[in-house]
């Protein structure tokens, strides 16, 4: 599976979103069928791309790199497309089962445009088009964020947009600086040209790289750029918040792509500056998420702080800049995306008090988020801890363990309130509403059982990231 299939994760949701917007906005049942079928096809496409090895580029209009728009499929891009489609399909099923998608006319159109932005961000081989797809994400996510209305939701949505517009401005400044120095924004071309820069350009490139990573840290909610996330995710509709579990991973993905392709440790202009900064920021993020979770009231807000802790854990591993640590980060990324989605769906199910299956889901979601056995969070955190070496152990081990302990206390208190102290205020959730959350729980269990082959595949993915020669070769730079 190759060739034109690479553009499907962008083109399919774009066309489906337009169809839902123009023809199906007054026909909810038809919109549900079309949108769900498109998301399922997107997942199948991602699985097909996931089977391929190496890297392959798709040149829109047959314009060669670095002059034209290029999409590049490698192991990491295919993984992220598949993960986003999988979570989107499950969250969409929850939205339909709960009736959340019926609270506005444009839910399914916005949902598909969100998937378009995600697919484009993961597949683009050009830094400027990464900015474009970030903006698609911002517009669609804002519409989804305020879906259903309400003053609190609108306030959180405005805060979300303002913060991200600041990030967008910084992103443009960074891209302009990079282009002024190198004359290109194709990421593979940058990987070739940046090591050859004269020493006089080092300061500008270091500045541009710092701005880029600040933007990605904002998207991923890394301290001190994390304050927007808890309120935004807590106020968003539950299926939207579940999909947002992969939104922070867009920032992680972009940072990982830059750190391994454009600004590796071996680059003379930057050296290990970025990874050293990320290590300190990761430690602060872990502590901020842990203490914030301890002070949070309500499962949705606690789930937001758990998302911040997951970001800190991933960047703690990435700060090591080794294939082993990157492999551990990727395993934890998959786990935390599924666990985050489970947390937000469970919070919706337990909104009026948790009894029976809902109580079991609250406990399972807490186990997954904290990283306790028998779910995949336990081996994921062990892999991250094992990957930390040297001075990083003294800083990041305590931060990670303290954050995990604080989250454990926070979930114990919140779970007790939901399952024992809160009197049910309405009927128990219908069985069909429980299915999406139980599917996510089953996937977490499967990720635990398949930890061996999964880590082998992810370690090979990490190796390909730290040796980007195949990615660069796929762009066919310099060829006619």
For each residue, the residues with C-beta under 8 A, 3 or more apart:
1: 5 48 49 51 52
2: 5 6 52 56 73
3: 6 56 58
4: 7 8 58
5: 1 2 8 45 48 49
6: 2 3 9 49 56 57 58 71 72 73 123
7: 4 10 11 58 60 71
8: 4 5 11 12 42 45
9: 6 12 13 42 45 46 49 81 85 115 119 120 122 123
10: 7 13 14 71 116 119 120 123
11: 7 8 14 15
12: 8 9 15 16 38 41 42 45
13: 9 10 16 17 38 39 42 112 113 114 115 116 119
14: 10 11 17 18 112 113 116
15: 11 12 18 19
16: 12 13 19 20 34 35 38 112
17: 13 14 20 21 108 109 110 111 112 113 116
18: 14 15 21 22 109
19: 15 16 22 23 24 34
20: 16 17 23 24 25 31 34 35 106 108 109 112
21: 17 18 24 25 106 109
22: 18 19 25
23: 19 20 27
24: 19 20 21 27 30 31 34 108
25: 20 21 22 31 105 106 109
26: 105
27: 23 24 30 31
28: 31 32 101 102
29: 32 33
30: 24 27 33 34
31: 20 24 25 27 28 34 35 101 107 108 109
32: 28 29 35 36 96 101 108
33: 29 30 36 37
34: 16 19 20 24 30 31 37 38 108
35: 16 20 31 32 38 39 92 108 111 112
36: 32 33 39 40 89 92 93 96
37: 33 34 40 41
38: 12 13 16 34 35 41 42 112
39: 13 35 36 42 43 85 88 89 92 111 112 115
40: 36 37 43 44 89
41: 12 37 38 44 45
42: 8 9 12 13 38 39 45 46 81 85 88 115 119
43: 39 40 46 47 82 85 86 89
44: 40 41 47 48
45: 5 8 9 12 41 42 48 49 81 85
46: 9 42 43 49 50 78 81 82 83 84 85 86
47: 43 44 50 51 82
48: 1 5 44 45 51 52
49: 1 5 6 9 45 46 52 73 77 78 81 82
50: 46 47 75 78 79 82
51: 1 47 48
52: 1 2 48 49 56 73 78
53: 75
54: 74 470 474
55: 72 73 74 464 470 471 473 474
56: 2 3 6 52 72 73 74 474
57: 6 65 70 71 72 73 125 474 475 476
58: 3 4 6 7 70 71 72 73
59: 62 63 64 65 68 69 70
60: 7 63 68 69 70 71
61: 68 69
62: 59 68
63: 59 60 67 68 69
64: 59 67 68 476 479 480
65: 57 59 68 70 125 186 188 189 475 476 477
66: 70 126 184 185 186 188 189 475 477
67: 63 64
68: 59 60 61 62 63 64 65
69: 59 60 61 63 124 126 129
70: 57 58 59 60 65 66 124 125 126 186 475
71: 6 7 10 57 58 60 120 123 124 125
72: 6 55 56 57 58 77 123 124 125 188 471 474 475
73: 2 6 49 52 55 56 57 58 77 78 123
74: 54 55 56 77 78 464 470 471 474
75: 50 53 78 79 457 460 461 464
76: 79 80 253 256 257 330 461 464 465
77: 49 72 73 74 80 81 122 123
78: 46 49 50 52 73 74 75 81 82
79: 50 75 76 82 83 330 334 461
80: 76 77 83 84 118 122 249 253
81: 9 42 45 46 49 77 78 84 85 118 119 122 123
82: 43 46 47 49 50 78 79 85 86
83: 46 79 80 86 87 246 249 334 337
84: 46 80 81 87 88 115 118 119 122 246
85: 9 39 42 43 45 46 81 82 88 89 115
86: 43 46 82 83 89 90 443
87: 83 84 90 91 242 243 245 246 337 338 341
88: 39 42 84 85 91 92 111 114 115 118 243 246
89: 36 39 40 43 85 86 92 93
90: 86 87 93 94 242 341 345 436 439 440
91: 87 88 94 95 239 240 242 243 341 345 436
92: 35 36 39 88 89 95 96 101 111 239
93: 36 89 90 96 97 435 436 439
94: 90 91 97 98 100 238 239 242 345 348 433 436 437
95: 91 92 98 100 101 107 111 237 239 240
96: 32 36 92 93 99 101
97: 93 94 430 432 433 435 436
98: 94 95 238 239 348 433
99: 96 102 103
100: 94 95 103 107 147 148 237 238 239
101: 28 31 32 92 95 96 104 107 108 111 239
102: 28 99 107
103: 99 100 107 147 148 149 237
104: 101 107 147 148
105: 25 26
106: 20 21 25 109 110 143
107: 31 95 100 101 102 103 104 110 111 144 147
108: 17 20 24 31 32 34 35 101 111 112
109: 17 18 20 21 25 31 106 112 113
110: 17 106 107 113 114 140 143 144 147
111: 17 35 39 88 92 95 101 107 108 114 115 140 144 243
112: 13 14 16 17 20 35 38 39 108 109 115 116
113: 13 14 17 109 110 116 117 136 139 140
114: 13 88 110 111 117 118 137 140 141 144 243
115: 9 13 39 42 84 85 88 111 112 118 119
116: 10 13 14 17 112 113 119 120 133 136 140
117: 113 114 120 121 133 134 135 136 137 140
118: 80 81 84 88 114 115 121 122 133 137 246 247 250
119: 9 10 13 42 81 84 115 116 122 123
120: 9 10 71 116 117 123 124 129 132 133 136
121: 117 118 124 130 133 134 137 250 253 254
122: 9 77 80 81 84 118 119 250 253
123: 6 9 10 71 72 73 77 81 119 120
124: 69 70 71 72 120 121 129 130 133
125: 57 65 70 71 72 129 186 187 188 475
126: 66 69 70 129 130 185 186 187
127: 130 131 175 178 185 186 187 190 212
128: 131 132 175 185
129: 69 120 124 125 126 132 133
130: 121 124 126 127 133 134 254
131: 127 128 134 135 168 171 172 175
132: 120 128 129 135 136
133: 116 117 118 120 121 124 129 130 136 137
134: 117 121 130 131 137 138 168 171 219 250
135: 117 131 132 138 139 168
136: 113 116 117 120 132 133 139 140
137: 114 117 118 121 133 134 140 141 247 250
138: 134 135 141 142 161 164 165 168
139: 113 135 136 142 143
140: 110 111 113 114 116 117 136 137 143 144
141: 114 137 138 144 145 160 240 244 247
142: 138 139 145 146 157 160 161
143: 106 110 139 140 146 147
144: 107 110 111 114 140 141 147 236 237 240 243
145: 141 142 153 156 157 160 232 235 236 240
146: 142 143 149 153 154 157
147: 100 103 104 107 110 143 144 237 240
148: 100 103 104 153 237
149: 103 146 153 154
150: 153 154 235
151: 154 155
152: 155 156 235
153: 145 146 148 149 150 156 157 235 236
154: 146 149 150 151 157 158
155: 151 152 158 159 235
156: 145 152 153 159 160 231 232 234 235 236
157: 142 145 146 153 154 160 161 232 235
158: 154 155 161 162
159: 155 156 162 163 228 231 232
160: 141 142 145 156 157 163 164 228 232
161: 138 142 157 158 164 165
162: 158 159 165 166
163: 159 160 166 167 218 228
164: 138 160 161 167 168 218 219 228
165: 138 161 162 168 169
166: 162 163 169 170 218
167: 163 164 170 171 214 215 218 219
168: 131 134 135 138 164 165 171 172
169: 165 166 172 173
170: 166 167 173 174 211 214 215
171: 131 134 167 168 174 175 211 212 215
172: 131 168 169 175 176
173: 169 170 176 177 211
174: 170 171 177 178 208 209 211 212 215
175: 127 128 131 171 172 178 179 185 208
176: 172 173 179 180
177: 173 174 180 181 204 205 207 208 211
178: 127 174 175 181 182 185 190 205 208 212
179: 175 176 182 183 184 185
180: 176 177 204
181: 177 178 197 201 204 205 208
182: 178 179 189 190 193 194 197
183: 179
184: 66 179 189 190 193
185: 66 126 127 128 175 178 179 190
186: 65 66 70 125 126 127 189 190 475 477
187: 125 126 127 190 191 257 261 262
188: 65 66 72 125 191 192 261 468 471 472 474 475 477
189: 65 66 182 184 186 192 193 475 477
190: 127 178 182 184 185 186 187 193 194 261 262
191: 187 188 194 261 262 468 471 472
192: 188 189 195 196 472 477
193: 182 184 189 190 196 197
194: 182 190 191 197 205 262 263 267 269
195: 192 266 267 268
196: 192 193
197: 181 182 193 194 201 202 205 268 269
198: 201
199: 202 268
200:
201: 181 197 198 204 205 269
202: 197 199 205 206 268 269 270
203: 206 207
204: 177 180 181 201 207 208
205: 177 178 181 194 197 201 202 208 209 269 270
206: 202 203 209 210 269 270 273
207: 177 203 204 210 211
208: 174 175 177 178 181 204 205 211 212
209: 174 205 206 212 213 258 262 263 269 270 274
210: 206 207 213 214 274
211: 170 171 173 174 177 207 208 214 215
212: 127 171 174 178 208 209 215 216 258
213: 209 210 216 217 255 258 274 277 278
214: 167 170 210 211 217 218 225
215: 167 170 171 174 211 212 218 219 251 254
216: 212 213 219 220 251 252 254 255 258
217: 213 214 220 222 225 251 255 281
218: 163 164 166 167 214 215 221 222 225 251
219: 134 164 167 215 216 247 248 250 251 254
220: 216 217 248 249 250 251 252 255 311 314 315
221: 218 225 226 228 229 248 251 285 307 308 311
222: 217 218 225 226 251 278 281 282 285 311 312 315
223: 226 281 284 285 288 308 312
224: 227 284
225: 214 217 218 221 222 228
226: 221 222 223 229 285 288 289 308 311
227: 224 230
228: 159 160 163 164 221 225 231 232
229: 221 226 232 233 248 304 307 308
230: 227 233 234 292 296 301 304 305 308
231: 156 159 228 234 235 301 304
232: 145 156 157 159 160 228 229 235 236 244 304
233: 229 230 236 241 244 300 303 304 307 344
234: 156 230 231 241 298 300 301 303 304
235: 145 150 152 153 155 156 157 231 232 300
236: 144 145 153 156 232 233 240 241 244
237: 95 100 103 144 147 148 240 241
238: 94 98 100 241 242 300 344 345 347 348
239: 91 92 94 95 98 100 101 242 243 344 345 348
240: 91 95 141 144 145 147 236 237 243 244
241: 233 234 236 237 238 244 245 300 303 344 347
242: 87 90 91 94 238 239 245 340 341 342 344 345
243: 87 88 91 111 114 144 239 240 246 247 341
244: 141 232 233 236 240 241 247 248 344
245: 87 241 242 248 249 307 336 337 338 340 341 343 344
246: 83 84 87 88 118 243 249 250 337 341
247: 118 137 141 219 243 244 250
248: 219 220 221 229 244 245 251 252 307 310 311
249: 80 83 220 245 246 252 253 333 337
250: 118 121 122 134 137 219 220 246 247 253 254
251: 215 216 217 218 219 220 221 222 248 254 255 311
252: 216 220 248 249 255 256 311 314 315 318 333
253: 76 80 121 122 249 250 256 257
254: 121 130 215 216 219 250 251 257 258
255: 213 216 217 220 251 252 258 259 278 315 318
256: 76 252 253 259 260 318 326 329 465
257: 76 187 253 254 260 261 262 465
258: 209 212 213 216 254 255 261 262 263
259: 255 256 262 263 264 274 275 318 321
260: 256 257 264 326 465 466 468
261: 187 188 190 191 257 258 264 465 468 471
262: 187 190 191 194 209 257 258 259 267
263: 194 209 258 259 267 270 274
264: 259 260 261 267 321 466
265: 271 272 275 321
266: 195
267: 194 195 262 263 264 270 271
268: 195 197 199 202 271
269: 194 197 201 202 205 206 209
270: 202 205 206 209 263 267 273 274
271: 265 267 268
272: 265 275 276 321
273: 206 270 276 277
274: 209 210 213 259 263 270 277 278
275: 259 265 272 278 279 318 319 320 321
276: 272 273 279 280 319
277: 213 273 274 280 281
278: 213 222 255 274 275 281 282 315 318 319
279: 275 276 282 283 315 316 319 320 392 395 396
280: 276 277 283 284 395
281: 217 222 223 277 278 284 285 315
282: 222 278 279 285 286 312 313 315 316 318 319 396 399
283: 279 280 286 287 312 316 395 396 399
284: 223 224 280 281 287 288 312 399
285: 221 222 223 226 281 282 288 289 308 309 311 312 315
286: 282 283 289 290 309 312 313 316 396 399 400 402 403
287: 283 284 290 291 399 402 403
288: 223 226 284 285 291 292 308 312
289: 226 285 286 292 293 305 306 307 308 309 310 311 312 403 407
290: 286 287 293 294 305 309 402 403 404 405 406 407
291: 287 288 294 295 406
292: 230 288 289 295 296 305 308
293: 289 290 296 302 305 306 309 406 407 410 411
294: 290 291 406 407 409 410
295: 291 292
296: 230 292 293 301 302 304 305 410 414
297: 301
298: 234 301 302 347 414
299: 302 303 343 346 347 350 362 414 418
300: 233 234 235 238 241 303 304 344 347
301: 230 231 234 296 297 298 304 305
302: 293 296 298 299 305 306 410 411 414
303: 233 234 241 299 300 306 307 340 343 344 347 369
304: 229 230 231 232 233 234 296 300 301 307 308
305: 230 289 290 292 293 296 301 302 308 309 407 410
306: 289 293 302 303 309 310 339 340 343 369 407
307: 221 229 233 245 248 289 303 304 310 311 336 340
308: 221 223 226 229 230 285 288 289 292 304 305 311 312
309: 285 286 289 290 293 305 306 312 313 369 403 404 407
310: 248 289 306 307 313 314 332 336 339 340 369
311: 220 221 222 226 248 251 252 285 289 307 308 314 315
312: 222 223 282 283 284 285 286 288 289 308 309 315 316 399 400 403
313: 282 286 309 310 316 317 332 336 381 384 400 403
314: 220 252 310 311 317 318 329 332 333 336
315: 220 222 252 255 278 279 281 282 285 311 312 318 319
316: 279 282 283 286 312 313 319 384 388 392 396 399 400
317: 313 314 320 325 326 328 329 332 384 387 388
318: 252 255 256 259 275 278 282 314 315 321 325 326 329
319: 275 276 278 279 282 315 316 325 392 396
320: 275 279 317 324 325 326 387 388 389 392
321: 259 264 265 272 275 318 325 326
322: 325 326 387 389 466
323: 326 327 459 462 463 465 466
324: 320 327 328 387 459 462
325: 317 318 319 320 321 322 328 329 384 387 388
326: 256 260 317 318 320 321 322 323 329 330 462 465 466
327: 323 324 330 331 383 387 455 458 459 461 462
328: 317 324 325 331 332 380 383 384 386 387
329: 256 314 317 318 325 326 332 333 384 387
330: 76 79 326 327 333 334 458 461 462
331: 327 328 334 335 376 379 380 383 451 454 455 458
332: 310 313 314 317 328 329 335 336 380 381 383 384
333: 249 252 314 329 330 336 337
334: 79 83 330 331 337 338 447 454 458
335: 331 332 338 339 368 376 377 380 444 447
336: 245 307 310 313 314 332 333 339 340 377 380
337: 83 87 245 246 249 333 334 340 341
338: 87 245 334 335 341 342 368 376 440 443 444 447
339: 306 310 335 336 342 343 365 368 369 375 376 377 444
340: 242 245 303 306 307 310 336 337 343 344 369
341: 87 90 91 242 243 245 246 337 338 344 345 440
342: 242 338 339 345 346 361 364 365 368 437 440 441 444
343: 245 299 303 306 339 340 346 347 365 368 369
344: 233 238 239 241 242 244 245 300 303 340 341 347 348
345: 90 91 94 238 239 242 341 342 348 349 436 437 440
346: 299 342 343 349 350 358 361 362 364 365 437
347: 238 241 298 299 300 303 343 344 350 351
348: 94 98 238 239 344 345 351
349: 345 346 354 358 361 429 433 434 437
350: 299 346 347 353 354 358 359 361 362 418
351: 347 348
352: 422 424 425 426
353: 350 418 422 423 424 425
354: 349 350 358 359 361 362 415 418 419 422
355: 358 359 419 424 428
356: 359 360 428
357: 360 361 429 434 438
358: 346 349 350 354 355 361 362 428 429 434
359: 350 354 355 356 362 363 418 419
360: 356 357 363 364
361: 342 346 349 350 354 357 358 364 365 434 437 438 441
362: 299 346 350 354 358 359 365 366 415 418 419
363: 359 360 366 367 415 419
364: 342 346 360 361 367 368 375 441
365: 339 342 343 346 361 362 368 369 437 441
366: 362 363 369 370 411 412 415
367: 363 364 370 372 375 377
368: 335 338 339 342 343 364 365 371 375 376 377 441 444
369: 303 306 309 310 339 340 343 365 366 377 407 411
370: 366 367 377 404 407 408 411
371: 368 377 378 380 381 404
372: 367 375 377 378 408
373: 378
374: 378 445 448
375: 339 364 367 368 372 378 444 445 448
376: 331 335 338 339 368 379 380 444 445 447 448 451
377: 335 336 339 367 368 369 370 371 372 380 381 444
378: 371 372 373 374 375 381 382 448
379: 331 376 382 383 448 451
380: 328 331 332 335 336 371 376 377 383 384
381: 313 332 371 377 378 384 385 400 404
382: 378 379 385 386
383: 327 328 331 332 379 380 386 387 455
384: 313 316 317 325 328 329 332 380 381 387 388 400
385: 381 382 388 397 400
386: 328 382 383
387: 317 320 322 324 325 327 328 329 383 384
388: 316 317 320 325 384 385 392 393 396 397
389: 320 322 392 393
390: 393
391: 394 395
392: 279 316 319 320 388 389 395 396
393: 388 389 390 396 397
394: 391 397 398
395: 279 280 283 391 392 398 399
396: 279 282 283 286 316 319 388 392 393 399 400
397: 385 388 393 394 400 401
398: 394 395 401 402
399: 282 283 284 286 287 312 316 395 396 402 403
400: 286 312 313 316 381 384 385 396 397 403 404
401: 397 398 404 405
402: 286 287 290 398 399 405 406
403: 286 287 289 290 309 312 313 399 400 406 407
404: 290 309 370 371 381 400 401 407 408
405: 290 401 402 408 409
406: 290 291 293 294 402 403 409 410
407: 289 290 293 294 305 306 309 369 370 403 404 410 411
408: 370 372 404 405 411 412
409: 294 405 406 412 413
410: 293 294 296 302 305 406 407 413 414
411: 293 302 366 369 370 407 408 414 415
412: 366 408 409 415 416
413: 409 410 416 417
414: 296 298 299 302 410 411 417 418
415: 354 362 363 366 411 412 418 419
416: 412 413 419 420 421
417: 413 414 420 421 422
418: 299 350 353 354 359 362 414 415 421 422
419: 354 355 359 362 363 415 416 422
420: 416 417
421: 416 417 418
422: 352 353 354 417 418 419
423: 353
424: 352 353 355 428
425: 352 353
426: 352
427:
428: 355 356 358 424
429: 349 357 358 433 434
430: 97 433 434
431: 434 435
432: 97 435
433: 94 97 98 349 429 430 436
434: 349 357 358 361 429 430 431 437 438
435: 93 97 431 432 438 439
436: 90 91 93 94 97 345 433 439 440
437: 94 342 345 346 349 361 365 434 440 441
438: 357 361 434 435 441 442
439: 90 93 435 436 442 443
440: 90 338 341 342 345 436 437 443 444
441: 342 361 364 365 368 437 438 444 445
442: 438 439 445 446
443: 86 338 439 440 446 447
444: 335 338 339 342 368 375 376 377 440 441 447 448
445: 374 375 376 441 442 448 449
446: 442 443 449 450
447: 334 335 338 376 443 444 450 451 454
448: 374 375 376 378 379 444 445 451
449: 445 446
450: 446 447 453 454
451: 331 376 379 447 448 454 455
452: 455 456
453: 450 456 457
454: 331 334 447 450 451 457 458
455: 327 331 383 451 452 458 459
456: 452 453 459 460
457: 75 453 454 460 461
458: 327 330 331 334 454 455 461 462
459: 323 324 327 455 456 462 463
460: 75 456 457 463 464
461: 75 76 79 327 330 457 458 464 465
462: 323 324 326 327 330 458 459 465 466
463: 323 459 460 466 467
464: 55 74 75 76 460 461 467 468 470 471
465: 76 256 257 260 261 323 326 461 462 468
466: 260 264 322 323 326 462 463
467: 463 464 470
468: 188 191 260 261 464 465 471 472
469: 472 473
470: 54 55 74 464 467 473 474
471: 55 72 74 188 191 261 464 468 474 475
472: 188 191 192 468 469 475 477
473: 55 469 470 476
474: 54 55 56 57 72 74 188 470 471
475: 57 65 66 70 72 125 186 188 189 471 472
476: 57 64 65 473 479
477: 65 66 186 188 189 192 472
478:
479: 64 476
480: 64
